[in-house]
Amino acid sequence: MNRFTTPQGEYELTRFPEDPRDRLRAWDSADEYLLRHLGGIDGDPVDLSGTVVVVGDRWGALTTALAAYGPTQITDSYLGQEATRANLARNGVAAGAVRLLSTRDTPPDRIDVLLVRVPKSLALLEDQLHRLAPRVHAGTVVVGTGRVTEIHTSTLTLFERILGPTRTSLAVKKSRLIFCSPDPEQAATRGANPWPYSYALPDGVGVVSGRTVTNHAGIFCAERLDIGTRFLLQHLPERRGPERVVDLGCGNGVVGTAAALANPEAEVVFIDESYQAVASAEATFRANAGTAAPAEFRVGDGLSGVPAGSVDLVLNNPPFHTHQATTDATAWRMFEGAHEVLRPGGELWVIGNRHLGYHVRLRRLFGRSEVVASDPKFVVLRAVKR
């Protein structure tokens, strides 16, 4: 746990799930810069008496610091939302003091102050600005923040095209602010929101070849099939009969959909911490498997909440980063969760970059793992629960 000192006060903050071994903080210099600006440290303070909306707050640092103003937080991350909930409680903020929404929820009708933590995904930023643009007005204060490496010309172009004239601040501690002045006339020229986006899968990827997938903004490789998923689709296990399958970290759901189409007796559970991903998975699955096919769609913290010993097969393409930090912590938790929920004889299939060495982790948990397929970049691993 770390103490976050801001012009608004001092706060004890952690990421979620809380791990005392995790040295990564729940905020960074971009959050600090924005709160200093709002508090008037470098000029006049910003009037926060109207409707305040905080978009993309990663671990709740901004929302917690601004809780006295009753902000609405909008996030695509279940983990970020749970971190916010925990950090608010940790700092004595009443549960109803702020409003926590996902990117799939309807935003407030009117926004007087819009604060945007620039996301890693330019597409997600585009989608959210389109969704929020009708709710801002000429007097809305719009301030974005991000690390210098996260703010590009394309970032500023989106603010300019969708909302109005945009400029940036000087860099402080390798972070910048974005200032945007909403222009009501912009509605005529901003164009339509291009998300969600659908495309047909290529040939050579098994049962889903030629099928259409749907991607909401923010999904990894939303405009094409990524090469890792392609490799996994080419080597999925051939299984028959009634069983429970989990597409863990499902993204657009193409892997779980392939498992369901290959084995119509299977019930597939799609799980991701991204609200956009789970919405994409449901759209992809229903378009290809039909409305009556058995499936479950969960936004959550990995396999938390899935009963132990209830799953026959887990399919997993784990991330190896969280925001800008490279880490295998998420993959390790996914592997641990899979071992817990699998029945004896149940299998975990993992696709990963060869250099990540997932086989070492899997051997530690399962006793052994075997290579199903490999190429110069990727490896598909299989581990069986004893």
Solvent accessible surface area in square Angstrom, and as a share of the most:
residue,aa,sasa,rsa
1,M,123,0.55
2,N,56,0.29
3,R,132,0.48
4,F,1,0.00
5,T,89,0.52
6,T,17,0.10
7,P,59,0.37
8,Q,48,0.22
9,G,29,0.28
10,E,93,0.42
11,Y,31,0.12
12,E,46,0.21
13,L,1,0.00
14,T,14,0.08
15,R,41,0.15
16,F,54,0.22
17,P,41,0.26
18,E,97,0.44
19,D,51,0.27
20,P,131,0.82
21,R,192,0.70
22,D,59,0.30
23,R,226,0.83
24,L,71,0.35
25,R,104,0.38
26,A,2,0.02
27,W,21,0.07
28,D,35,0.18
29,S,11,0.07
30,A,0,0.00
31,D,7,0.04
32,E,39,0.17
33,Y,23,0.09
34,L,0,0.00
35,L,0,0.00
36,R,97,0.35
37,H,45,0.20
38,L,4,0.02
39,G,30,0.29
40,G,19,0.19
41,I,87,0.44
42,D,96,0.50
43,G,48,0.46
44,D,127,0.66
45,P,93,0.59
46,V,25,0.14
47,D,103,0.53
48,L,12,0.06
49,S,98,0.63
50,G,32,0.31
51,T,50,0.29
52,V,2,0.01
53,V,0,0.00
54,V,0,0.00
55,V,11,0.06
56,G,21,0.20
57,D,1,0.01
58,R,31,0.11
59,W,22,0.08
60,G,0,0.00
61,A,1,0.01
62,L,0,0.00
63,T,0,0.00
64,T,1,0.01
65,A,5,0.04
66,L,0,0.00
67,A,10,0.08
68,A,100,0.78
69,Y,102,0.39
70,G,43,0.41
71,P,0,0.00
72,T,9,0.05
73,Q,0,0.00
74,I,6,0.03
75,T,6,0.03
76,D,23,0.12
77,S,24,0.15
78,Y,53,0.20
79,L,30,0.15
80,G,0,0.00
81,Q,15,0.07
82,E,34,0.15
83,A,1,0.01
84,T,0,0.00
85,R,118,0.43
86,A,36,0.28
87,N,0,0.00
88,L,6,0.03
89,A,73,0.57
90,R,76,0.28
91,N,41,0.21
92,G,70,0.68
93,V,33,0.19
94,A,72,0.56
95,A,101,0.78
96,G,77,0.74
97,A,37,0.28
98,V,14,0.08
99,R,122,0.44
100,L,37,0.19
101,L,17,0.08
102,S,8,0.05
103,T,3,0.02
104,R,95,0.35
105,D,60,0.31
106,T,88,0.51
107,P,10,0.06
108,P,15,0.09
109,D,123,0.64
110,R,139,0.51
111,I,0,0.00
112,D,27,0.14
113,V,2,0.01
114,L,0,0.00
115,L,0,0.00
116,V,1,0.01
117,R,4,0.01
118,V,3,0.01
119,P,29,0.18
120,K,121,0.51
121,S,31,0.20
122,L,76,0.38
123,A,24,0.19
124,L,24,0.12
125,L,3,0.02
126,E,26,0.12
127,D,7,0.04
128,Q,7,0.03
129,L,1,0.00
130,H,16,0.07
131,R,62,0.23
132,L,1,0.00
133,A,4,0.03
134,P,92,0.58
135,R,55,0.20
136,V,22,0.12
137,H,50,0.23
138,A,70,0.54
139,G,55,0.53
140,T,6,0.03
141,V,55,0.32
142,V,4,0.02
143,V,1,0.01
144,G,0,0.00
145,T,0,0.00
146,G,0,0.00
147,R,68,0.25
148,V,54,0.31
149,T,103,0.60
150,E,10,0.05
151,I,17,0.09
152,H,102,0.46
153,T,110,0.64
154,S,49,0.32
155,T,1,0.01
156,L,48,0.24
157,T,70,0.41
158,L,13,0.07
159,F,0,0.00
160,E,77,0.35
161,R,84,0.31
162,I,0,0.00
163,L,3,0.01
164,G,0,0.00
165,P,77,0.48
166,T,27,0.16
167,R,154,0.56
168,T,45,0.26
169,S,18,0.11
170,L,149,0.74
171,A,49,0.38
172,V,69,0.40
173,K,142,0.60
174,K,147,0.62
175,S,0,0.00
176,R,70,0.26
177,L,3,0.01
178,I,0,0.00
179,F,35,0.14
180,C,8,0.05
181,S,70,0.45
182,P,13,0.08
183,D,49,0.25
184,P,87,0.55
185,E,133,0.60
186,Q,29,0.13
187,A,61,0.47
188,A,95,0.74
189,T,103,0.60
190,R,35,0.13
191,G,52,0.50
192,A,93,0.72
193,N,50,0.26
194,P,69,0.43
195,W,27,0.09
196,P,72,0.45
197,Y,87,0.33
198,S,59,0.38
199,Y,33,0.12
200,A,67,0.52
201,L,6,0.03
202,P,44,0.28
203,D,118,0.61
204,G,50,0.48
205,V,1,0.01
206,G,50,0.48
207,V,65,0.38
208,V,1,0.01
209,S,39,0.25
210,G,46,0.44
211,R,87,0.32
212,T,61,0.36
213,V,1,0.00
214,T,21,0.12
215,N,0,0.00
216,H,23,0.10
217,A,0,0.00
218,G,27,0.26
219,I,16,0.08
220,F,149,0.62
221,C,27,0.16
222,A,10,0.08
223,E,108,0.48
224,R,152,0.55
225,L,16,0.08
226,D,23,0.12
227,I,102,0.52
228,G,4,0.04
229,T,12,0.07
230,R,80,0.29
231,F,24,0.10
232,L,1,0.01
233,L,8,0.04
234,Q,84,0.38
235,H,60,0.27
236,L,36,0.18
237,P,27,0.17
238,E,159,0.71
239,R,57,0.21
240,R,173,0.63
241,G,17,0.16
242,P,113,0.71
243,E,27,0.12
244,R,46,0.17
245,V,1,0.01
246,V,0,0.00
247,D,6,0.03
248,L,1,0.00
249,G,24,0.23
250,C,10,0.06
251,G,20,0.19
252,N,14,0.07
253,G,0,0.00
254,V,6,0.04
255,V,13,0.08
256,G,0,0.00
257,T,2,0.01
258,A,1,0.01
259,A,14,0.11
260,A,9,0.07
261,L,36,0.18
262,A,42,0.33
263,N,6,0.03
264,P,106,0.67
265,E,107,0.48
266,A,3,0.02
267,E,61,0.27
268,V,0,0.00
269,V,1,0.00
270,F,0,0.00
271,I,2,0.01
272,D,22,0.11
273,E,58,0.26
274,S,19,0.12
275,Y,38,0.14
276,Q,0,0.00
277,A,3,0.02
278,V,11,0.06
279,A,25,0.20
280,S,0,0.00
281,A,0,0.00
282,E,75,0.34
283,A,35,0.27
284,T,1,0.00
285,F,1,0.00
286,R,66,0.24
287,A,76,0.59
288,N,22,0.11
289,A,30,0.23
290,G,30,0.29
291,T,123,0.72
292,A,100,0.78
293,A,23,0.18
294,P,69,0.44
295,A,23,0.18
296,E,50,0.23
297,F,43,0.18
298,R,67,0.25
299,V,46,0.27
300,G,11,0.11
301,D,17,0.09
302,G,21,0.20
303,L,11,0.06
304,S,73,0.47
305,G,66,0.64
306,V,11,0.06
307,P,80,0.50
308,A,66,0.51
309,G,31,0.30
310,S,20,0.13
311,V,0,0.00
312,D,28,0.14
313,L,4,0.02
314,V,0,0.00
315,L,2,0.01
316,N,1,0.01
317,N,55,0.28
318,P,7,0.04
319,P,51,0.32
320,F,73,0.31
321,H,69,0.31
322,T,31,0.18
323,H,60,0.27
324,Q,101,0.45
325,A,25,0.19
326,T,111,0.65
327,T,33,0.19
328,D,58,0.30
329,A,53,0.41
330,T,41,0.24
331,A,1,0.01
332,W,46,0.16
333,R,93,0.34
334,M,22,0.10
335,F,0,0.00
336,E,74,0.33
337,G,18,0.17
338,A,0,0.00
339,H,55,0.25
340,E,99,0.44
341,V,3,0.02
342,L,0,0.00
343,R,93,0.34
344,P,105,0.66
345,G,46,0.44
346,G,4,0.03
347,E,22,0.10
348,L,0,0.00
349,W,18,0.06
350,V,1,0.00
351,I,1,0.00
352,G,6,0.06
353,N,23,0.12
354,R,121,0.44
355,H,143,0.64
356,L,47,0.24
357,G,19,0.19
358,Y,8,0.03
359,H,64,0.29
360,V,72,0.42
361,R,60,0.22
362,L,0,0.00
363,R,128,0.47
364,R,160,0.58
365,L,42,0.21
366,F,8,0.03
367,G,44,0.43
368,R,128,0.47
369,S,15,0.10
370,E,67,0.30
371,V,91,0.52
372,V,54,0.31
373,A,16,0.12
374,S,56,0.36
375,D,48,0.25
376,P,134,0.84
377,K,97,0.41
378,F,19,0.08
379,V,18,0.10
380,V,0,0.00
381,L,3,0.02
382,R,56,0.21
383,A,1,0.00
384,V,40,0.23
385,K,35,0.15
386,R,196,0.72
